[in-house]
Amino acid sequence: MADRLRVGIAGYGVVGQRRRQFIDQHPHMETAAVCDRRLDGEGAFADGVRHYGHYQRLLEAERLDALFVCLTNDIAAEVTIAGLERGLHVFCEKPPGRDLADIAAVRAAEARHPGLKLKYGFNHRYHDSVRDALALVQSGELGRVLNLRGVYGKSTIIDFRSPDHWRTKRTIAGGGVLLDQGIHMVDLIRLFGGEFDDIHSFVSNDFWKHDVEDNAFALMRSKSGVVAMLHSSATQWRHRFNLEITLSGGTIVLAGILSGSKSYGAETLTVAWAHPQDAGDPKEQTTRYNHDPSWADEIAEFADAVRSGSAIVNGSSEEALKTMEMVYRIYCADPQWKARWGLTDRIPGEAP
């Protein structure tokens, strides 16, 4: 393998451009070409990076080692499959697609190419606050996990008010705030709490009136008795990220998340140690994080897996499938929402 992996980026909007920034900072990766339908035909930027208007031209014209897929949900699975079939390692943004059929199709293609790496961008796992919290839970210092409460919300379906934006259209997006943003919280609840088999929910689009949800409330229980509550919201008004993990010997609270918009507040980790004599006011310690290594570290893990042949640690297709399954089980746990959109929480071809 060449010293530097030649990378193509399919979808060169805000996320694609940010991915390029960290790809080019990595010592063993370089952006060779990009594609985006908004670009003016084929050509090259001033720095020599080629650009195309369609992903097929990118794949046909360039000699690549890896493909980053930063496209809308309706085409993400299609382009991921095309990259795998072309013999490329693929990094795809979340969600894996619009529904379980999309991720099932991708996994079938992945199975045909076992030598290739496929990774999904569940970026929140790479924030230092999350990694420190996970290390503390895994250490056993605070005992076993009892329950979790998660809120992830913003003020609209999208960050700017446009009724024509693709994220407000079910045919393109597949879902609303739960699938778009809340999927990160679903992934973290799985990370800290395991798998949940008993799920109840209320899902609605009562406020913004798009054909995708603007609020999802879920109450979930695992076979081991861990209970989790989730609120994914596009009517939060003040952007909010908060995950409270209660354990038998204390509490961990993740609050705020460093993001490009800087609108979720300071990223902090607060740990409280329960004691029989604390009278409900335990000793606690708060750590504030001022640096976000998540984009660079996520890309570095992908590059290392490609170069060394090691397994994908976070964001494997199996993890993506489990998280998507949980999202769709939340959708389908509300019988009215399930019937309204004809949803299913079963993988195509899976036995009832």
KARAUR-V234844 format. One record per residue. N is the residue number from 1. SS is DSSP state (H for helix, E for strand, L for the rest). PSI is psi in whole degrees, 0 to 359 (none if undefined). NEAR is the number of other ideal C-beta (glycine too) atoms within 12 Angstrom. Layout:
# KARAUR-V234844
N;SS;PSI;NEAR
N;SS;PSI;NEAR
This chain:
# KARAUR-V234844
1;L;140;16
2;L;157;16
3;L;327;13
4;L;131;21
5;E;128;34
6;E;122;29
7;E;137;42
8;E;144;47
9;E;116;49
10;E;109;49
11;L;102;40
12;L;50;33
13;L;211;22
14;H;312;20
15;H;316;29
16;H;319;39
17;H;323;26
18;H;322;29
19;H;318;38
20;H;320;34
21;H;316;21
22;H;334;34
23;H;313;38
24;H;341;27
25;H;341;20
26;L;136;30
27;L;344;17
28;L;22;25
29;E;152;36
30;E;143;27
31;E;121;40
32;E;323;35
33;E;159;40
34;E;164;45
35;E;148;42
36;L;136;31
37;L;342;24
38;L;351;18
39;L;152;28
40;L;85;12
41;L;202;15
42;L;148;20
43;E;210;18
44;E;144;19
45;L;173;21
46;L;332;7
47;L;4;14
48;L;351;14
49;L;127;28
50;E;152;29
51;E;148;36
52;E;163;33
53;L;347;23
54;L;146;25
55;H;329;41
56;H;321;21
57;H;322;24
58;H;313;41
59;H;325;31
60;H;320;18
61;H;340;23
62;L;147;31
63;L;107;19
64;L;159;36
65;L;329;34
66;E;155;46
67;E;131;48
68;E;126;52
69;E;111;46
70;L;55;36
71;L;175;41
72;L;158;33
73;H;330;37
74;H;339;22
75;H;354;30
76;H;314;43
77;H;318;40
78;H;315;30
79;H;324;41
80;H;314;49
81;H;317;36
82;H;320;33
83;H;316;41
84;H;316;34
85;H;337;22
86;L;357;28
87;L;23;20
88;L;146;39
89;E;143;36
90;E;134;49
91;E;122;54
92;E;138;49
93;E;159;40
94;L;159;40
95;L;167;45
96;L;343;50
97;L;198;40
98;L;334;38
99;L;185;36
100;H;332;36
101;H;322;26
102;H;310;37
103;H;328;41
104;H;320;30
105;H;320;30
106;H;316;42
107;H;328;33
108;H;319;23
109;H;320;30
110;H;319;34
111;H;332;17
112;H;347;16
113;L;68;24
114;L;343;14
115;L;354;16
116;L;152;31
117;L;137;37
118;E;127;43
119;E;142;44
120;E;148;44
121;E;70;43
122;L;76;38
123;H;330;37
124;H;336;44
125;H;343;36
126;H;2;36
127;L;140;37
128;H;325;27
129;H;319;40
130;H;317;40
131;H;321;28
132;H;321;25
133;H;317;38
134;H;319;28
135;H;322;19
136;H;317;31
137;H;315;35
138;H;337;17
139;H;336;16
140;L;1;14
141;L;326;18
142;L;13;28
143;L;203;19
144;L;155;22
145;E;130;35
146;E;311;27
147;E;166;29
148;E;145;39
149;E;120;32
150;E;135;44
151;E;126;38
152;E;113;38
153;E;158;34
154;L;184;34
155;L;349;24
156;L;170;29
157;L;323;41
158;L;173;26
159;L;356;20
160;L;147;15
161;L;107;15
162;L;113;15
163;L;348;16
164;L;3;13
165;L;145;21
166;H;333;28
167;H;346;37
168;H;3;31
169;L;118;24
170;H;322;28
171;H;333;19
172;H;311;25
173;H;327;34
174;L;329;39
175;L;177;46
176;L;231;46
177;H;328;45
178;H;313;48
179;H;326;44
180;H;307;42
181;H;315;47
182;H;339;45
183;H;331;46
184;H;317;43
185;H;322;47
186;H;316;48
187;H;319;41
188;H;323;42
189;H;320;45
190;H;319;38
191;H;316;37
192;H;333;39
193;H;350;38
194;L;201;23
195;L;144;25
196;L;128;35
197;L;343;21
198;E;110;21
199;E;135;33
200;E;147;23
201;E;160;37
202;E;126;27
203;E;137;41
204;E;160;28
205;L;37;29
206;L;335;18
207;L;302;20
208;L;342;27
209;L;19;16
210;L;173;32
211;L;21;22
212;L;159;42
213;L;146;46
214;L;353;36
215;E;141;35
216;E;125;48
217;E;130;32
218;E;142;41
219;E;121;24
220;E;150;35
221;E;138;24
222;L;169;24
223;L;334;13
224;L;358;17
225;L;2;18
226;L;132;29
227;E;137;27
228;E;141;42
229;E;139;31
230;E;135;46
231;E;114;38
232;E;121;43
233;E;141;40
234;L;18;40
235;L;35;28
236;L;337;26
237;L;303;13
238;L;120;16
239;L;137;26
240;E;137;28
241;E;124;38
242;E;127;33
243;E;117;46
244;E;125;33
245;E;114;41
246;E;127;30
247;E;171;31
248;L;340;19
249;L;15;26
250;E;190;31
251;E;143;34
252;E;130;43
253;E;120;30
254;E;123;47
255;E;136;32
256;L;155;33
257;L;131;40
258;L;126;30
259;L;170;27
260;L;326;17
261;L;342;16
262;L;25;14
263;L;0;21
264;L;9;31
265;L;180;20
266;L;141;22
267;E;117;34
268;E;157;30
269;E;117;34
270;E;127;30
271;E;130;32
272;E;135;25
273;E;115;23
274;L;147;24
275;L;141;15
276;L;332;9
277;L;16;10
278;L;352;15
279;L;37;9
280;L;9;11
281;L;73;11
282;L;163;21
283;E;136;17
284;E;160;21
285;E;133;18
286;E;131;21
287;E;133;23
288;E;137;18
289;E;128;27
290;L;4;14
291;L;137;15
292;L;102;27
293;L;3;24
294;H;318;32
295;H;315;32
296;H;316;26
297;H;324;28
298;H;315;36
299;H;323;37
300;H;321;28
301;H;319;33
302;H;314;45
303;H;317;34
304;H;319;24
305;H;319;29
306;H;315;35
307;H;325;23
308;H;345;16
309;L;9;14
310;L;164;15
311;L;153;20
312;L;123;32
313;L;310;24
314;L;140;35
315;L;23;40
316;L;164;31
317;H;330;40
318;H;316;25
319;H;319;32
320;H;319;41
321;H;315;35
322;H;321;31
323;H;319;40
324;H;322;43
325;H;319;33
326;H;320;43
327;H;314;49
328;H;335;42
329;H;327;35
330;H;313;43
331;H;310;44
332;H;346;30
333;H;343;30
334;L;105;29
335;H;327;15
336;H;317;18
337;H;319;33
338;H;312;23
339;H;323;13
340;H;321;18
341;H;4;25
342;L;43;11
343;L;158;32
344;L;145;21
345;L;21;26
346;L;142;19
347;L;136;24
348;L;132;16
349;L;351;13
350;L;139;13
351;L;142;6
352;L;none;7
